[in-house]
Amino acid sequence: MMQSMIADDGERYTLQMTHKQGKIACAIIATLVIVSLILTIWGIARQVEIVQLRQQTQLQTEQLKLLQQKTDVLDKKIQNLNQISEENKQMLKGAETGTPSQGGGDGSDPKQPAADSEVSPTVTAAQLSARLSRLDKDAQKLLVSFYTMRNILRDGGAQDIAALQQLNYAAGSGGYSNSTTPSIWPSKGVITSPYGSRVDPVTGSTSAFHEGIDIADDYGTPIVATASGVVTFAGYTDGGYGNLVEIDHGNGFVTRYGHNSAVVVTVGMTVKQGQMIAAMGSTGKSTGAHVHYEVRVNGTPVDPMVFLPISN
């Protein structure tokens, strides 16, 4: 029979147990400590697993978002190609008859993306990415060819052999990347402001129209020419561009690169596609380091995204 007693020694109380009772108490305490450690370790492992699942879900969401953005860009390119193709058909008909042709073409709707852009729901993300890349290269090649053809027809130079040779070169395999049509990214970075209507980041105006795209990265990031051409402006402007470089690529194409921290080309210089022309900065009307990139066709600004590869 176990015995224990509490001895009263004035104001102090002492708990006295038998040796067997002490062993039982120690065993209980050890068990509680072990259980507590197990629960703590399980809780930590569970928390790590939850964090990993959240990160994986976030990564998958970002990947799907990126693929969706690339799909949207490709759809825009295809729509643009359909519209230009229709214009070319109308001009060719007018050239054949001697009068401007009205109506129809083949009845296709230039606002509708190509049916081939639909993707099976069973396709993997990797397969989708590869297909987007392939379609983007094809669309880019056609875009250069169609724009060149349209400019030749518009200028009435359909008999210009040199221009036709350039057209054939642009339409050939791989040749478009070396043409005078903008077809590469002006810098690495992320797009912080797209082409079109927006809220002005400086004035807060809700009726502002952005004539290019903003690509942000570290201060001093190299800015390159997106196509071969001749520099027509290189220096500081009184407008919002800050330090600006403007390049004339011929065939109606002009590109602009604004807010540079430094300009490394001069007016009249001939530059090649991919050649560094400036360093990224925040001069002029700017809230941070980025390049404002514009593409103009016959003096009219167009969305640069229709000329850019889907990755930079």
PASEBA-1860 file (N, C-alpha, C; in nm, 3 decimals):
! residues 312
1> MMQSMIAD> 0.084/-0.119/0.000/0.000/0.000/0.000/0.088/0.124/0.000 ~ 0.063/0.219/-0.095/0.142/0.340/-0.105/0.105/0.433/0.010 ~ 0.205/0.503/0.058/0.184/0.599/0.166/0.249/0.731/0.130 ~ 0.187/0.836/0.169/0.244/0.969/0.153/0.191/1.058/0.262 ~ 0.263/1.160/0.294/0.215/1.252/0.397/0.272/1.390/0.372 ~ 0.206/1.488/0.429/0.252/1.625/0.420/0.292/1.669/0.560 ~ 0.416/1.700/0.576/0.467/1.740/0.708/0.456/1.890/0.724 ~ 0.401/1.932/0.838/0.386/2.074/0.867/0.501/2.118/0.954
9> DGERYTLQ> 0.587/2.204/0.902/0.702/2.252/0.977/0.691/2.404/0.988 ~ 0.608/2.448/1.073/0.585/2.592/1.087/0.510/2.644/0.966 ~ 0.574/2.735/0.889/0.510/2.792/0.771/0.540/2.713/0.646 ~ 0.626/2.612/0.651/0.661/2.535/0.533/0.591/2.401/0.532 ~ 0.555/2.358/0.410/0.491/2.230/0.393/0.579/2.145/0.301 ~ 0.599/2.022/0.336/0.684/1.932/0.259/0.603/1.811/0.217 ~ 0.603/1.784/0.084/0.532/1.668/0.031/0.628/1.549/0.031 ~ 0.588/1.447/0.097/0.671/1.328/0.107/0.601/1.210/0.040
17> MTHKQGKI> 0.674/1.142/-0.050/0.619/1.027/-0.121/0.714/0.909/-0.104 ~ 0.655/0.795/-0.126/0.738/0.675/-0.125/0.818/0.669/-0.254 ~ 0.917/0.584/-0.261/1.001/0.570/-0.380/0.918/0.528/-0.501 ~ 0.821/0.442/-0.480/0.737/0.395/-0.590/0.650/0.507/-0.645 ~ 0.597/0.589/-0.553/0.516/0.703/-0.597/0.598/0.802/-0.679 ~ 0.723/0.824/-0.639/0.811/0.914/-0.712/0.837/0.866/-0.853 ~ 0.858/0.734/-0.870/0.881/0.679/-1.003/0.760/0.696/-1.092 ~ 0.641/0.677/-1.034/0.517/0.693/-1.112/0.500/0.838/-1.156
25> ACAIIATL> 0.527/0.931/-1.063/0.514/1.073/-1.095/0.611/1.113/-1.205 ~ 0.735/1.063/-1.199/0.834/1.093/-1.302/0.792/1.038/-1.438 ~ 0.735/0.917/-1.436/0.690/0.855/-1.561/0.578/0.937/-1.625 ~ 0.486/0.988/-1.541/0.376/1.068/-1.592/0.429/1.198/-1.653 ~ 0.521/1.262/-1.581/0.578/1.388/-1.630/0.653/1.365/-1.761 ~ 0.733/1.257/-1.769/0.807/1.226/-1.891/0.713/1.201/-2.008 ~ 0.602/1.132/-1.980/0.504/1.104/-2.086/0.442/1.233/-2.138 ~ 0.409/1.323/-2.044/0.351/1.451/-2.085/0.449/1.533/-2.169
33> VIVSLILT> 0.577/1.531/-2.130/0.679/1.604/-2.206/0.693/1.548/-2.346 ~ 0.696/1.413/-2.358/0.709/1.347/-2.488/0.590/1.380/-2.577 ~ 0.469/1.370/-2.518/0.348/1.402/-2.595/0.351/1.547/-2.642 ~ 0.396/1.636/-2.554/0.404/1.778/-2.589/0.502/1.800/-2.704 ~ 0.619/1.732/-2.698/0.717/1.744/-2.805/0.663/1.691/-2.937 ~ 0.593/1.577/-2.930/0.535/1.518/-3.051/0.434/1.613/-3.114 ~ 0.347/1.672/-3.031/0.247/1.764/-3.081/0.311/1.889/-3.141 ~ 0.418/1.936/-3.076/0.488/2.054/-3.126/0.551/2.027/-3.262
41> IWGIARQV> 0.621/1.911/-3.272/0.685/1.874/-3.399/0.581/1.855/-3.508 ~ 0.469/1.790/-3.474/0.362/1.769/-3.573/0.305/1.903/-3.619 ~ 0.287/1.996/-3.523/0.233/2.127/-3.558/0.326/2.203/-3.652 ~ 0.458/2.195/-3.624/0.555/2.263/-3.710/0.555/2.203/-3.850 ~ 0.555/2.067/-3.854/0.555/1.998/-3.984/0.429/2.032/-4.063 ~ 0.316/2.039/-3.993/0.190/2.072/-4.057/0.193/2.214/-4.112 ~ 0.250/2.306/-4.032/0.259/2.445/-4.075/0.348/2.458/-4.199 ~ 0.461/2.384/-4.200/0.550/2.386/-4.315/0.478/2.332/-4.438
49> EIVQLRQQ> 0.401/2.225/-4.421/0.327/2.166/-4.532/0.225/2.264/-4.587 ~ 0.157/2.336/-4.497/0.057/2.434/-4.540/0.123/2.547/-4.619 ~ 0.238/2.594/-4.568/0.311/2.700/-4.637/0.355/2.654/-4.776 ~ 0.406/2.529/-4.785/0.449/2.474/-4.914/0.333/2.463/-5.012 ~ 0.216/2.418/-4.960/0.098/2.406/-5.045/0.054/2.544/-5.095 ~ 0.060/2.643/-5.007/0.023/2.778/-5.048/0.118/2.832/-5.153 ~ 0.247/2.807/-5.132/0.346/2.853/-5.230/0.326/2.785/-5.365 ~ 0.298/2.653/-5.361/0.276/2.579/-5.485/0.152/2.630/-5.557
57> TQLQTEQL> 0.046/2.654/-5.481/-0.077/2.706/-5.540/-0.054/2.845/-5.600 ~ 0.021/2.929/-5.527/0.050/3.063/-5.578/0.133/3.057/-5.705 ~ 0.232/2.964/-5.707/0.316/2.949/-5.826/0.234/2.905/-5.945 ~ 0.146/2.807/-5.924/0.062/2.759/-6.034/-0.031/2.870/-6.083 ~ -0.082/2.949/-5.989/-0.170/3.060/-6.027/-0.095/3.163/-6.110 ~ 0.028/3.195/-6.069/0.109/3.291/-6.144/0.144/3.237/-6.282 ~ 0.174/3.105/-6.291/0.206/3.046/-6.420/0.086/3.052/-6.514 ~ -0.031/3.019/-6.461/-0.152/3.025/-6.543/-0.182/3.168/-6.585
65> KLLQQKTD> -0.159/3.262/-6.493/-0.181/3.403/-6.524/-0.086/3.448/-6.635 ~ 0.040/3.405/-6.626/0.138/3.442/-6.727/0.101/3.383/-6.863 ~ 0.061/3.256/-6.864/0.020/3.193/-6.990/-0.102/3.262/-7.048 ~ -0.194/3.304/-6.961/-0.312/3.375/-7.010/-0.273/3.508/-7.072 ~ -0.177/3.579/-7.008/-0.130/3.705/-7.064/-0.065/3.683/-7.201 ~ 0.015/3.577/-7.212/0.080/3.548/-7.339/-0.024/3.513/-7.446 ~ -0.128/3.441/-7.404/-0.235/3.407/-7.498/-0.306/3.533/-7.546 ~ -0.330/3.626/-7.454/-0.396/3.752/-7.491/-0.311/3.830/-7.591
73> VLDKKIQN> -0.180/3.833/-7.568/-0.090/3.904/-7.660/-0.094/3.838/-7.797 ~ -0.090/3.706/-7.799/-0.092/3.635/-7.926/-0.224/3.657/-7.999 ~ -0.334/3.658/-7.924/-0.464/3.686/-7.986/-0.464/3.825/-8.049 ~ -0.402/3.921/-7.981/-0.397/4.057/-8.034/-0.316/4.061/-8.163 ~ -0.206/3.986/-8.166/-0.125/3.980/-8.287/-0.204/3.919/-8.403 ~ -0.276/3.812/-8.374/-0.353/3.745/-8.479/-0.463/3.837/-8.531 ~ -0.530/3.909/-8.442/-0.632/4.004/-8.484/-0.571/4.112/-8.574 ~ -0.453/4.159/-8.534/-0.385/4.260/-8.613/-0.349/4.208/-8.750
81> LNQISEEN> -0.302/4.085/-8.757/-0.266/4.022/-8.884/-0.387/4.009/-8.975 ~ -0.499/3.967/-8.918/-0.620/3.953/-8.998/-0.664/4.087/-9.056 ~ -0.654/4.191/-8.976/-0.695/4.324/-9.023/-0.602/4.374/-9.134 ~ -0.471/4.356/-9.115/-0.376/4.400/-9.218/-0.394/4.320/-9.346 ~ -0.417/4.189/-9.331/-0.438/4.104/-9.449/-0.558/4.153/-9.529 ~ -0.664/4.192/-9.459/-0.784/4.242/-9.527/-0.753/4.372/-9.600 ~ -0.675/4.461/-9.535/-0.638/4.586/-9.600/-0.554/4.561/-9.725 ~ -0.461/4.466/-9.715/-0.378/4.433/-9.831/-0.463/4.384/-9.948
89> KQMLKGAE> -0.563/4.300/-9.917/-0.649/4.248/-10.023/-0.725/4.361/-10.092 ~ -0.773/4.457/-10.012/-0.847/4.568/-10.069/-0.757/4.654/-10.159 ~ -0.633/4.677/-10.114/-0.541/4.759/-10.194/-0.498/4.686/-10.322 ~ -0.480/4.554/-10.312/-0.445/4.477/-10.431/-0.558/4.480/-10.534 ~ -0.683/4.470/-10.486/-0.797/4.478/-10.577/-0.803/4.614/-10.644 ~ -0.775/4.720/-10.563/-0.776/4.854/-10.620/-0.667/4.872/-10.723 ~ -0.550/4.809/-10.700/-0.439/4.820/-10.795/-0.473/4.750/-10.927 ~ -0.547/4.640/-10.916/-0.582/4.565/-11.036/-0.685/4.637/-11.121
97> TGTPSQGG> -0.781/4.703/-11.057/-0.891/4.767/-11.130/-0.865/4.915/-11.158 ~ -0.768/4.973/-11.087/-0.740/5.115/-11.103/-0.829/5.202/-11.018 ~ -0.918/5.143/-10.939/-1.006/5.218/-10.850/-1.004/5.154/-10.713 ~ -1.030/5.234/-10.607/-1.033/5.176/-10.473/-1.140/5.069/-10.463 ~ -1.104/4.956/-10.410/-1.198/4.846/-10.397/-1.277/4.857/-10.268 ~ -1.405/4.827/-10.275/-1.490/4.834/-10.157/-1.534/4.693/-10.118 ~ -1.546/4.673/-9.984/-1.607/4.549/-9.936/-1.510/4.438/-9.921 ~ -1.553/4.336/-9.900/-1.540/4.209/-9.850/-1.425/4.124/-9.834
105> GDGSDPKQ> -1.332/4.114/-9.930/-1.228/4.013/-9.913/-1.287/3.875/-9.915 ~ -1.243/3.792/-9.822/-1.294/3.655/-9.816/-1.404/3.639/-9.714 ~ -1.450/3.754/-9.660/-1.561/3.747/-9.565/-1.516/3.716/-9.424 ~ -1.385/3.709/-9.401/-1.338/3.679/-9.266/-1.353/3.802/-9.178 ~ -1.370/3.778/-9.048/-1.385/3.887/-8.952/-1.250/3.915/-8.890 ~ -1.189/4.032/-8.918/-1.057/4.059/-8.865/-1.052/4.071/-8.714 ~ -1.168/4.086/-8.649/-1.169/4.097/-8.504/-1.165/3.962/-8.435 ~ -1.185/3.857/-8.511/-1.186/3.724/-8.452/-1.048/3.661/-8.457
113> PAADSEVS> -0.996/3.606/-8.343/-0.868/3.539/-8.344/-0.875/3.411/-8.422 ~ -0.759/3.364/-8.468/-0.755/3.241/-8.545/-0.807/3.124/-8.464 ~ -0.877/3.032/-8.532/-0.933/2.917/-8.462/-0.825/2.829/-8.404 ~ -0.705/2.833/-8.463/-0.597/2.747/-8.416/-0.549/2.787/-8.277 ~ -0.591/2.908/-8.229/-0.546/2.951/-8.099/-0.618/2.880/-7.986 ~ -0.725/2.805/-8.016/-0.794/2.729/-7.914/-0.708/2.609/-7.873 ~ -0.703/2.585/-7.744/-0.617/2.481/-7.691/-0.700/2.377/-7.617 ~ -0.667/2.250/-7.636/-0.736/2.142/-7.568/-0.717/2.155/-7.418
121> PTVTAAQL> -0.822/2.130/-7.336/-0.807/2.143/-7.191/-0.713/2.040/-7.131 ~ -0.678/1.935/-7.208/-0.590/1.831/-7.155/-0.443/1.862/-7.179 ~ -0.413/1.971/-7.249/-0.274/2.004/-7.278/-0.204/2.049/-7.150 ~ -0.077/2.014/-7.136/0.000/2.053/-7.018/0.050/2.196/-7.033 ~ 0.092/2.253/-6.920/0.143/2.390/-6.923/0.266/2.400/-7.012 ~ 0.351/2.298/-7.008/0.472/2.300/-7.091/0.437/2.294/-7.239 ~ 0.340/2.209/-7.275/0.298/2.199/-7.414/0.234/2.329/-7.461 ~ 0.155/2.389/-7.373/0.091/2.516/-7.408/0.195/2.625/-7.431
129> SARLSRLD> 0.295/2.629/-7.344/0.401/2.728/-7.358/0.478/2.709/-7.488 ~ 0.508/2.583/-7.522/0.581/2.556/-7.646/0.498/2.594/-7.768 ~ 0.369/2.566/-7.762/0.282/2.599/-7.874/0.267/2.749/-7.890 ~ 0.255/2.819/-7.778/0.246/2.965/-7.784/0.372/3.025/-7.846 ~ 0.487/2.970/-7.807/0.613/3.020/-7.861/0.620/3.000/-8.012 ~ 0.578/2.882/-8.059/0.581/2.852/-8.203/0.484/2.942/-8.279 ~ 0.363/2.957/-8.227/0.264/3.042/-8.294/0.309/3.187/-8.294 ~ 0.374/3.228/-8.186/0.420/3.366/-8.177/0.525/3.395/-8.285
137> KDAQKLLV> 0.618/3.302/-8.308/0.719/3.321/-8.411/0.655/3.330/-8.550 ~ 0.556/3.244/-8.574/0.486/3.248/-8.703/0.412/3.381/-8.721 ~ 0.345/3.424/-8.614/0.270/3.550/-8.621/0.364/3.668/-8.641 ~ 0.479/3.664/-8.573/0.575/3.772/-8.586/0.626/3.783/-8.729 ~ 0.654/3.669/-8.791/0.704/3.665/-8.928/0.600/3.722/-9.024 ~ 0.474/3.681/-9.006/0.367/3.731/-9.092/0.343/3.880/-9.071 ~ 0.354/3.923/-8.946/0.331/4.064/-8.915/0.429/4.152/-8.990 ~ 0.558/4.115/-8.987/0.659/4.192/-9.059/0.630/4.193/-9.208
145> SFYTMRNI> 0.597/4.077/-9.263/0.569/4.067/-9.405/0.450/4.153/-9.445 ~ 0.341/4.146/-9.370/0.220/4.220/-9.404/0.241/4.371/-9.394 ~ 0.307/4.415/-9.286/0.330/4.559/-9.272/0.417/4.611/-9.385 ~ 0.521/4.536/-9.422/0.608/4.579/-9.531/0.529/4.585/-9.662 ~ 0.448/4.484/-9.689/0.367/4.483/-9.811/0.271/4.601/-9.814 ~ 0.207/4.629/-9.700/0.111/4.738/-9.697/0.177/4.873/-9.725 ~ 0.297/4.894/-9.667/0.368/5.019/-9.690/0.412/5.034/-9.835 ~ 0.454/4.922/-9.897/0.493/4.927/-10.038/0.374/4.965/-10.124
153> LRDGGAQD> 0.259/4.903/-10.099/0.139/4.930/-10.178/0.089/5.072/-10.154 ~ 0.095/5.116/-10.030/0.045/5.250/-9.997/0.129/5.358/-10.065 ~ 0.261/5.334/-10.075/0.350/5.432/-10.137/0.352/5.422/-10.289 ~ 0.277/5.325/-10.345/0.272/5.311/-10.489/0.399/5.255/-10.548 ~ 0.475/5.183/-10.469/0.602/5.131/-10.516/0.601/4.981/-10.536 ~ 0.493/4.927/-10.586/0.484/4.782/-10.601/0.585/4.729/-10.701 ~ 0.638/4.818/-10.788/0.736/4.773/-10.887/0.879/4.793/-10.838 ~ 0.894/4.839/-10.714/1.027/4.861/-10.658/1.088/4.726/-10.624
161> IAALQQLN> 1.183/4.681/-10.707/1.240/4.548/-10.689/1.310/4.534/-10.554 ~ 1.381/4.640/-10.512/1.452/4.632/-10.385/1.354/4.613/-10.269 ~ 1.241/4.686/-10.276/1.142/4.672/-10.170/1.081/4.533/-10.170 ~ 1.055/4.480/-10.289/0.999/4.346/-10.297/1.099/4.241/-10.246 ~ 1.228/4.264/-10.273/1.328/4.172/-10.220/1.330/4.176/-10.068 ~ 1.314/4.294/-10.013/1.309/4.307/-9.868/1.187/4.234/-9.813 ~ 1.076/4.246/-9.882/0.955/4.175/-9.842/0.977/4.025/-9.840 ~ 1.039/3.972/-9.946/1.065/3.829/-9.951/1.158/3.785/-9.840
169> YAAGSGGY> 1.258/3.868/-9.810/1.351/3.835/-9.702/1.279/3.834/-9.569 ~ 1.190/3.934/-9.549/1.117/3.940/-9.422/1.026/3.821/-9.405 ~ 0.969/3.771/-9.516/0.876/3.659/-9.508/0.947/3.524/-9.501 ~ 1.078/3.522/-9.524/1.153/3.397/-9.523/1.175/3.345/-9.383 ~ 1.223/3.221/-9.372/1.243/3.159/-9.241/1.359/3.226/-9.169 ~ 1.330/3.276/-9.050/1.432/3.332/-8.964/1.477/3.472/-9.001 ~ 1.446/3.521/-9.121/1.498/3.649/-9.164/1.434/3.767/-9.095 ~ 1.312/3.751/-9.044/1.241/3.865/-8.991/1.311/3.927/-8.871
177> SNSTTPSI> 1.385/3.848/-8.794/1.447/3.900/-8.673/1.559/3.998/-8.705 ~ 1.610/3.997/-8.828/1.718/4.086/-8.867/1.669/4.199/-8.957 ~ 1.539/4.213/-8.974/1.486/4.315/-9.062/1.484/4.449/-8.991 ~ 1.437/4.552/-9.062/1.427/4.685/-9.003/1.292/4.707/-8.936 ~ 1.216/4.602/-8.916/1.090/4.610/-8.843/1.115/4.574/-8.696 ~ 1.068/4.656/-8.600/1.089/4.626/-8.458/1.039/4.486/-8.423 ~ 1.127/4.403/-8.366/1.086/4.265/-8.340/1.154/4.204/-8.218 ~ 1.225/4.285/-8.136/1.282/4.234/-8.011/1.247/4.332/-7.899
185> WPSKGVIT> 1.269/4.291/-7.774/1.241/4.377/-7.659/1.352/4.482/-7.646 ~ 1.316/4.604/-7.608/1.419/4.708/-7.591/1.502/4.690/-7.465 ~ 1.452/4.613/-7.370/1.526/4.588/-7.246/1.461/4.472/-7.172 ~ 1.531/4.420/-7.074/1.468/4.324/-6.985/1.386/4.401/-6.882 ~ 1.299/4.332/-6.811/1.217/4.397/-6.710/1.072/4.353/-6.718 ~ 0.987/4.423/-6.644/0.844/4.391/-6.640/0.764/4.511/-6.690 ~ 0.651/4.482/-6.754/0.565/4.590/-6.805/0.485/4.646/-6.688 ~ 0.505/4.774/-6.661/0.434/4.839/-6.550/0.318/4.925/-6.597
193> SPYGSRVD> 0.315/4.955/-6.728/0.203/5.032/-6.782/0.186/4.996/-6.929 ~ 0.071/4.942/-6.969/0.050/4.901/-7.107/0.010/5.019/-7.196 ~ -0.005/4.989/-7.324/-0.050/5.087/-7.424/-0.199/5.112/-7.406 ~ -0.240/5.237/-7.424/-0.383/5.267/-7.423/-0.423/5.360/-7.310 ~ -0.552/5.369/-7.286/-0.607/5.458/-7.183/-0.561/5.414/-7.044 ~ -0.531/5.512/-6.961/-0.486/5.481/-6.824/-0.502/5.605/-6.737 ~ -0.483/5.586/-6.606/-0.476/5.697/-6.513/-0.332/5.746/-6.511 ~ -0.313/5.874/-6.537/-0.177/5.929/-6.541/-0.109/5.911/-6.405
201> PVTGSTSA> 0.008/5.844/-6.401/0.073/5.817/-6.272/0.127/5.941/-6.202 ~ 0.142/6.052/-6.275/0.196/6.174/-6.216/0.085/6.272/-6.182 ~ -0.002/6.301/-6.280/-0.107/6.401/-6.259/-0.235/6.342/-6.202 ~ -0.254/6.211/-6.217/-0.376/6.147/-6.170/-0.494/6.161/-6.265 ~ -0.470/6.218/-6.383/-0.578/6.236/-6.480/-0.631/6.100/-6.526 ~ -0.763/6.089/-6.535/-0.826/5.963/-6.575/-0.848/5.956/-6.726 ~ -0.813/6.063/-6.798/-0.836/6.065/-6.943/-0.705/6.057/-7.021 ~ -0.600/6.009/-6.957/-0.469/6.002/-7.023/-0.466/5.885/-7.120
209> FHEGIDIA> -0.387/5.902/-7.227/-0.366/5.794/-7.322/-0.216/5.767/-7.333 ~ -0.179/5.643/-7.309/-0.038/5.603/-7.311/-0.003/5.552/-7.450 ~ 0.088/5.620/-7.519/0.119/5.588/-7.658/0.226/5.480/-7.672 ~ 0.268/5.421/-7.562/0.365/5.312/-7.567/0.346/5.220/-7.449 ~ 0.452/5.150/-7.412/0.450/5.067/-7.292/0.568/5.105/-7.205 ~ 0.554/5.086/-7.074/0.663/5.111/-6.980/0.720/4.979/-6.933 ~ 0.852/4.963/-6.944/0.921/4.842/-6.899/1.017/4.884/-6.789 ~ 0.997/4.832/-6.668/1.076/4.874/-6.552/1.179/4.769/-6.514
217> DDYGTPIV> 1.296/4.818/-6.475/1.401/4.731/-6.423/1.500/4.819/-6.345 ~ 1.618/4.766/-6.315/1.714/4.840/-6.236/1.767/4.963/-6.311 ~ 1.800/5.065/-6.236/1.860/5.186/-6.291/1.988/5.149/-6.364 ~ 2.002/5.194/-6.488/2.121/5.163/-6.567/2.110/5.041/-6.655 ~ 1.996/4.971/-6.652/1.975/4.855/-6.738/1.991/4.896/-6.885 ~ 2.066/4.819/-6.966/2.087/4.857/-7.106/1.957/4.863/-7.185 ~ 1.945/4.964/-7.271/1.833/4.978/-7.365/1.891/4.956/-7.504 ~ 1.828/4.869/-7.584/1.882/4.837/-7.716/1.781/4.874/-7.825
225> ATASGVVT> 1.832/4.895/-7.945/1.746/4.922/-8.060/1.670/4.795/-8.096 ~ 1.541/4.808/-8.117/1.460/4.691/-8.148/1.462/4.654/-8.296 ~ 1.527/4.737/-8.376/1.546/4.709/-8.519/1.657/4.801/-8.569 ~ 1.713/4.766/-8.683/1.817/4.850/-8.742/1.755/4.981/-8.793 ~ 1.835/5.087/-8.792/1.783/5.214/-8.840/1.881/5.327/-8.817 ~ 1.832/5.450/-8.836/1.913/5.572/-8.821/1.857/5.654/-8.706 ~ 1.944/5.698/-8.616/1.902/5.779/-8.502/1.863/5.919/-8.551 ~ 1.739/5.959/-8.521/1.690/6.091/-8.563/1.680/6.189/-8.446
233> FAGYTDGG> 1.687/6.138/-8.323/1.690/6.226/-8.206/1.763/6.152/-8.094 ~ 1.849/6.226/-8.022/1.923/6.168/-7.910/1.959/6.279/-7.813 ~ 1.883/6.291/-7.705/1.911/6.396/-7.608/1.791/6.424/-7.520 ~ 1.797/6.536/-7.449/1.691/6.570/-7.355/1.579/6.647/-7.425 ~ 1.456/6.618/-7.386/1.340/6.688/-7.440/1.273/6.770/-7.330 ~ 1.202/6.873/-7.370/1.128/6.955/-7.274/0.997/6.888/-7.233 ~ 0.955/6.785/-7.308/0.832/6.715/-7.275/0.854/6.610/-7.168 ~ 0.764/6.516/-7.160/0.771/6.416/-7.054/0.868/6.303/-7.079
241> YGNLVEID> 0.928/6.298/-7.199/1.017/6.186/-7.232/1.149/6.189/-7.156 ~ 1.193/6.306/-7.108/1.326/6.315/-7.050/1.431/6.291/-7.157 ~ 1.535/6.214/-7.124/1.635/6.176/-7.223/1.573/6.076/-7.321 ~ 1.568/6.116/-7.448/1.495/6.038/-7.549/1.587/5.997/-7.663 ~ 1.564/5.875/-7.714/1.626/5.829/-7.838/1.514/5.795/-7.935 ~ 1.522/5.846/-8.058/1.426/5.814/-8.163/1.501/5.757/-8.282 ~ 1.451/5.645/-8.335/1.517/5.578/-8.447/1.419/5.560/-8.561 ~ 1.461/5.598/-8.682/1.382/5.577/-8.803/1.432/5.448/-8.869
249> HGNGFVTR> 1.341/5.351/-8.884/1.377/5.221/-8.939/1.340/5.207/-9.087 ~ 1.282/5.311/-9.144/1.238/5.302/-9.283/1.103/5.234/-9.294 ~ 1.044/5.238/-9.413/0.913/5.176/-9.438/0.806/5.226/-9.341 ~ 0.822/5.350/-9.292/0.721/5.409/-9.205/0.736/5.377/-9.058 ~ 0.835/5.297/-9.019/0.852/5.255/-8.880/0.948/5.348/-8.806 ~ 0.904/5.396/-8.689/0.986/5.477/-8.599/0.966/5.425/-8.458 ~ 1.075/5.416/-8.381/1.064/5.376/-8.241/1.120/5.485/-8.152 ~ 1.065/5.495/-8.030/1.111/5.593/-7.931/1.140/5.522/-7.799
257> YGHNSAVV> 1.244/5.572/-7.730/1.288/5.514/-7.603/1.310/5.631/-7.506 ~ 1.223/5.643/-7.406/1.226/5.760/-7.319/1.269/5.732/-7.176 ~ 1.299/5.843/-7.101/1.334/5.845/-6.958/1.472/5.787/-6.929 ~ 1.561/5.783/-7.029/1.692/5.723/-7.009/1.779/5.804/-6.913 ~ 1.865/5.733/-6.839/1.961/5.802/-6.752/2.079/5.851/-6.833 ~ 2.110/5.782/-6.943/2.220/5.822/-7.031/2.189/5.778/-7.173 ~ 2.236/5.854/-7.270/2.219/5.823/-7.412/2.358/5.800/-7.471 ~ 2.377/5.689/-7.544/2.510/5.654/-7.593/2.518/5.658/-7.746
265> VTVGMTVK> 2.418/5.718/-7.812/2.420/5.733/-7.957/2.400/5.880/-7.991 ~ 2.428/5.915/-8.115/2.411/6.053/-8.160/2.325/6.057/-8.286 ~ 2.269/6.173/-8.314/2.184/6.190/-8.432/2.264/6.160/-8.559 ~ 2.202/6.083/-8.649/2.266/6.046/-8.775/2.338/5.913/-8.769 ~ 2.355/5.859/-8.649/2.425/5.731/-8.636/2.337/5.617/-8.684 ~ 2.396/5.522/-8.756/2.325/5.401/-8.797/2.347/5.293/-8.691 ~ 2.238/5.237/-8.643/2.247/5.135/-8.538/2.190/5.003/-8.588 ~ 2.236/4.896/-8.529/2.188/4.763/-8.564/2.088/4.714/-8.458
273> QGQMIAAM> 2.007/4.620/-8.500/1.913/4.560/-8.405/1.990/4.496/-8.290 ~ 1.951/4.527/-8.167/2.017/4.471/-8.050/2.132/4.555/-7.997 ~ 2.167/4.663/-8.067/2.278/4.749/-8.024/2.232/4.839/-7.910 ~ 2.317/4.854/-7.807/2.282/4.941/-7.695/2.278/5.086/-7.740 ~ 2.171/5.157/-7.701/2.155/5.296/-7.740/2.143/5.389/-7.619 ~ 2.110/5.331/-7.502/2.090/5.414/-7.383/2.091/5.325/-7.259 ~ 2.084/5.391/-7.142/2.074/5.321/-7.014/1.945/5.363/-6.945 ~ 1.878/5.268/-6.881/1.749/5.294/-6.819/1.763/5.396/-6.705
281> GSTGKSTG> 1.663/5.484/-6.697/1.665/5.586/-6.593/1.526/5.633/-6.557 ~ 1.518/5.755/-6.502/1.390/5.809/-6.458/1.383/5.959/-6.486 ~ 1.437/6.001/-6.602/1.436/6.142/-6.637/1.300/6.181/-6.695 ~ 1.271/6.311/-6.692/1.145/6.359/-6.746/1.028/6.327/-6.654 ~ 0.913/6.305/-6.712/0.791/6.275/-6.636/0.790/6.126/-6.600 ~ 0.847/6.095/-6.484/0.867/5.956/-6.448/0.858/5.939/-6.297 ~ 0.814/5.821/-6.255/0.804/5.791/-6.112/0.902/5.683/-6.068 ~ 0.987/5.637/-6.158/1.083/5.532/-6.125/1.158/5.487/-6.248
289> AHVHYEVR> 1.263/5.408/-6.227/1.348/5.364/-6.338/1.269/5.274/-6.434 ~ 1.260/5.315/-6.560/1.193/5.236/-6.662/1.223/5.295/-6.799 ~ 1.187/5.223/-6.904/1.196/5.278/-7.039/1.054/5.287/-7.096 ~ 1.022/5.404/-7.150/0.896/5.421/-7.223/0.926/5.388/-7.368 ~ 0.862/5.283/-7.419/0.892/5.234/-7.554/0.771/5.254/-7.644 ~ 0.794/5.323/-7.757/0.687/5.349/-7.854/0.724/5.291/-7.990 ~ 0.621/5.248/-8.062/0.635/5.210/-8.203/0.534/5.294/-8.281 ~ 0.582/5.364/-8.383/0.495/5.446/-8.468/0.504/5.396/-8.612
297> VNGTPVDP> 0.389/5.383/-8.675/0.381/5.341/-8.815/0.319/5.454/-8.894 ~ 0.397/5.513/-8.985/0.352/5.629/-9.064/0.302/5.741/-8.974 ~ 0.372/5.762/-8.862/0.341/5.871/-8.772/0.237/5.841/-8.667 ~ 0.173/5.725/-8.675/0.067/5.691/-8.580/0.116/5.589/-8.478 ~ 0.102/5.616/-8.347/0.145/5.518/-8.247/0.057/5.393/-8.250 ~ 0.122/5.276/-8.240/0.050/5.149/-8.235/0.099/5.074/-8.111 ~ 0.024/4.974/-8.070/0.060/4.897/-7.951/0.190/4.820/-7.976 ~ 0.298/4.849/-7.904/0.424/4.777/-7.926/0.414/4.627/-7.902
305> MVFLPISN> 0.316/4.585/-7.825/0.305/4.443/-7.791/0.283/4.356/-7.914 ~ 0.224/4.412/-8.021/0.200/4.331/-8.139/0.330/4.299/-8.214 ~ 0.438/4.369/-8.179/0.566/4.345/-8.244/0.664/4.267/-8.156 ~ 0.630/4.249/-8.028/0.725/4.189/-7.935/0.708/4.040/-7.920 ~ 0.818/3.965/-7.910/0.809/3.823/-7.877/0.741/3.806/-7.742 ~ 0.689/3.688/-7.714/0.613/3.670/-7.590/0.700/3.659/-7.467 ~ 0.832/3.655/-7.482/0.921/3.655/-7.368/1.037/3.748/-7.396 ~ 1.088/3.810/-7.288/1.201/3.903/-7.307/1.321/3.860/-7.227
END
